[in-house]
Amino acid sequence: MFIEQMNTKKFKSIINFLLYLPIPCSFFLLMLVNYFMSKGVDTEKMIHNYIEMFGVNMTFLLLVGPLSFACLFLLFWVKVLHQQSIRSLTTSRPKVDWGRILFSFTLWATITIAMVSLAYFASPENFHVNFQPVPFFTFLILAVLLIPLQTSFEEYFFRGYLMQGIGVVTKSRLWPFLITSILFGVMHIANPEVGKMGYIIMVYYIGTGFFLGILTLMDEGLELALGFHAANNLIGALLITSDWSAFQTHSILKDLSEPSAGFDVILPVVIIFPILLFIFSKKYNWTGWKEKLTGKIAENNDNQFNTIEEHV
């Protein structure tokens, strides 16, 4: 089981506990500082100023680069300092299921392309064809290299590192599910989309956190969440940009419409995500919803993990 496999005496050693604290404390401190520094600041204007100074691709690199590096650092921290395998941070299966990642990525990429295409053909006046071969393919290389790392950091940190840690401490599945889902949404509170559309957009961000949390707990691993999140950010960044979005990119289309926080914010949370959960549940034969989402964490006495104590 994804959380249970960490609930061992070795994993709960004092050394591992002390080593666990710096990553979440540092991350949330930086998020808090970023939030208060951004209050009263026109984030959209700030991003445009960066674009004027550094260009679109360099601005993208400045925004995405730190989280991409953070992904590598987190994996290093887990592997070297916690002496925990990356596989155990990713899944409860004997090995990472790349087929699950690919299926989730392909499914959401297809739906995203279909929705953007439908919006374009329904109201072409709201879009500008932004495609320029050289800038686009240059950005494509950057996006393929960095966005999967950026989205993987968020999944490994929230649905992996935090979910397993909180689960072990609380001996519950419900508390890590609730806490990580809400914190994931709150992490986006400084995004320019929030300033443009208001706090109602947080329904989407927090709702997405709950959706990804359900994927992780019901499927006993991060694979589906990793694939979905990568497709969401990568395909979205390549397909469409706007003057008010966090990602200003050399995308194929540019959205010229004025954003509105209406039903389109609620639609994914109340309709699309439940449909996706139904598809995944049928494909992967999910059962025991109540137990997997709200059940207790059982003690695992398996000695499959080596801790630092054994090497001191």
ZAMARGU-4260 file (C-alpha; in steps of 0.2 Angstrom, whole numbers, plus 5000, padded with zeros to 4 digits):
<rodrens>
0) 5000/5000/5000 | 5007/5017/4995 | 5007/5025/5013 | 5008/5009/5023 | 5024/5004/5015
5) 5032/5019/5024 | 5024/5015/5041 | 5039/5005/5047 | 5049/5007/5063 | 5064/5011/5053
10) 5055/5025/5043 | 5049/5033/5059 | 5066/5034/5067 | 5071/5050/5075 | 5085/5053/5062
15) 5072/5051/5048 | 5060/5063/5057 | 5073/5076/5059 | 5078/5074/5040 | 5060/5075/5035
20) 5057/5093/5042 | 5068/5104/5032 | 5060/5101/5014 | 5042/5105/5019 | 5047/5119/5031
25) 5058/5127/5018 | 5045/5126/5004 | 5031/5133/5014 | 5041/5147/5021 | 5046/5152/5003
30) 5028/5151/4997 | 5023/5162/5012 | 5036/5175/5008 | 5031/5174/4990 | 5013/5177/4994
35) 5016/5192/5005 | 5028/5199/4993 | 5016/5198/4979 | 5002/5206/4989 | 4998/5223/4981
40) 5009/5219/4966 | 5002/5217/4948 | 5009/5200/4945 | 5003/5201/4926 | 5012/5217/4924
45) 5028/5210/4933 | 5028/5195/4921 | 5027/5207/4906 | 5041/5217/4913 | 5052/5201/4914
50) 5047/5197/4896 | 5052/5214/4890 | 5069/5212/4899 | 5073/5194/4896 | 5062/5187/4882
55) 5048/5174/4883 | 5059/5159/4884 | 5070/5166/4898 | 5055/5172/4908 | 5048/5154/4907
60) 5065/5147/4912 | 5065/5159/4927 | 5047/5153/4932 | 5049/5135/4929 | 5067/5132/4932
65) 5067/5133/4951 | 5054/5119/4953 | 5062/5108/4940 | 5078/5109/4950 | 5068/5106/4966
70) 5062/5090/4959 | 5080/5083/4957 | 5085/5090/4974 | 5070/5081/4982 | 5074/5065/4974
75) 5092/5066/4979 | 5086/5070/4997 | 5075/5055/4998 | 5087/5043/4990 | 5103/5049/4998
80) 5098/5055/5015 | 5082/5045/5019 | 5090/5030/5010 | 5072/5028/5003 | 5070/5021/4985
85) 5062/5032/4972 | 5051/5018/4968 | 5044/5018/4985 | 5041/5037/4984 | 5032/5034/4967
90) 5021/5018/4969 | 5017/5003/4980 | 5019/4992/4965 | 5035/4981/4963 | 5041/4994/4950
95) 5035/5010/4942 | 5021/5007/4930 | 5025/5018/4915 | 5010/5012/4906 | 4999/5021/4919
100) 5009/5037/4917 | 5007/5036/4898 | 4989/5032/4898 | 4985/5046/4910 | 4995/5058/4900
105) 4988/5053/4883 | 4970/5053/4890 | 4971/5071/4897 | 4982/5077/4882 | 4968/5071/4870
110) 4954/5079/4880 | 4964/5096/4882 | 4967/5097/4863 | 4949/5093/4860 | 4943/5106/4872
115) 4955/5120/4865 | 4950/5115/4847 | 4932/5116/4851 | 4934/5133/4859 | 4944/5139/4844
120) 4931/5134/4831 | 4917/5140/4841 | 4924/5157/4844 | 4939/5160/4832 | 4938/5179/4836
125) 4943/5176/4854 | 4960/5168/4848 | 4975/5174/4838 | 4986/5161/4829 | 5002/5164/4838
130) 5012/5150/4829 | 5030/5155/4823 | 5041/5139/4819 | 5058/5144/4827 | 5051/5152/4843
135) 5039/5138/4845 | 5051/5123/4843 | 5064/5132/4854 | 5051/5133/4867 | 5045/5115/4864
140) 5063/5109/4869 | 5063/5119/4885 | 5045/5114/4889 | 5048/5095/4886 | 5064/5096/4897
145) 5057/5107/4911 | 5038/5105/4913 | 5038/5086/4917 | 5051/5090/4931 | 5041/5105/4937
150) 5025/5095/4938 | 5034/5079/4945 | 5041/5090/4959 | 5023/5095/4964 | 5017/5077/4964
155) 5032/5070/4973 | 5031/5084/4986 | 5012/5084/4989 | 5006/5067/4984 | 5022/5058/4989
160) 5033/5066/5002 | 5020/5075/5012 | 5006/5062/5010 | 5017/5048/5016 | 5024/5058/5030
165) 5008/5065/5036 | 5000/5047/5034 | 5013/5039/5045 | 5012/5053/5059 | 4993/5053/5059
170) 4990/5034/5055 | 4976/5040/5044 | 4973/5041/5025 | 4960/5055/5027 | 4971/5068/5035
175) 4985/5067/5022 | 4972/5067/5008 | 4963/5083/5015 | 4979/5092/5020 | 4989/5089/5004
180) 4974/5093/4993 | 4971/5110/5001 | 4989/5115/5002 | 4991/5111/4984 | 4977/5123/4979
185) 4983/5136/4991 | 5001/5135/4983 | 4993/5143/4968 | 4986/5158/4977 | 4999/5170/4971
190) 4996/5165/4952 | 4991/5180/4941 | 4975/5170/4937 | 4969/5173/4955 | 4972/5192/4953
195) 4963/5192/4937 | 4948/5181/4941 | 4947/5182/4960 | 4948/5169/4973 | 4934/5159/4965
200) 4948/5151/4954 | 4954/5143/4970 | 4939/5131/4968 | 4948/5124/4953 | 4965/5123/4961
205) 4959/5115/4977 | 4947/5104/4967 | 4962/5098/4956 | 4972/5094/4972 | 4957/5083/4978
210) 4956/5075/4961 | 4975/5071/4961 | 4974/5065/4979 | 4960/5053/4974 | 4970/5046/4960
215) 4985/5043/4971 | 4976/5034/4985 | 4964/5024/4975 | 4978/5018/4963 | 4991/5016/4977
220) 5004/5026/4967 | 5008/5043/4959 | 5008/5036/4941 | 4991/5042/4936 | 4994/5059/4944
225) 5011/5061/4936 | 5004/5058/4919 | 4989/5069/4921 | 4999/5084/4928 | 5012/5083/4915
230) 4999/5083/4901 | 4989/5097/4909 | 5004/5109/4910 | 5014/5104/4895 | 5000/5102/4882
235) 4992/5118/4889 | 5008/5128/4888 | 5011/5122/4870 | 4993/5125/4864 | 4988/5141/4871
240) 4994/5157/4881 | 4986/5173/4886 | 4992/5190/4893 | 4985/5186/4910 | 4991/5168/4913
245) 5006/5162/4923 | 5014/5154/4908 | 5018/5167/4894 | 5024/5155/4880 | 5027/5154/4861
250) 5011/5143/4860 | 5001/5139/4845 | 4986/5150/4850 | 4984/5166/4861 | 4968/5169/4870
255) 4962/5186/4867 | 4946/5185/4877 | 4943/5193/4894 | 4944/5179/4908 | 4928/5176/4918
260) 4927/5165/4933 | 4910/5157/4929 | 4905/5139/4926 | 4921/5135/4916 | 4930/5136/4933
265) 4918/5124/4941 | 4915/5112/4925 | 4931/5102/4928 | 4929/5100/4946 | 4910/5094/4946
270) 4909/5086/4929 | 4926/5082/4920 | 4936/5075/4935 | 4922/5064/4941 | 4921/5057/4923
275) 4940/5054/4923 | 4939/5045/4940 | 4925/5034/4933 | 4936/5029/4918 | 4952/5026/4929
280) 4941/5016/4941 | 4935/5005/4928 | 4951/5002/4919 | 4961/4998/4935 | 4947/4990/4944
285) 4947/5001/4960 | 4938/4995/4975 | 4936/4999/4993 | 4934/5018/4991 | 4930/5022/5009
290) 4945/5012/5016 | 4957/5019/5004 | 4952/5037/5006 | 4948/5038/5024 | 4955/5022/5032
295) 4968/5019/5045 | 4986/5016/5041 | 4992/4999/5047 | 5009/4995/5054 | 5021/4988/5041
300) 5035/4977/5049 | 5043/4974/5032 | 5062/4978/5032 | 5063/4983/5014 | 5070/5000/5018
305) 5087/5004/5024 | 5088/5020/5035 | 5103/5031/5039 | 5104/5023/5057 | 5111/5007/5049
310) 5125/5017/5041 | 5130/5028/5055
</rodrens>
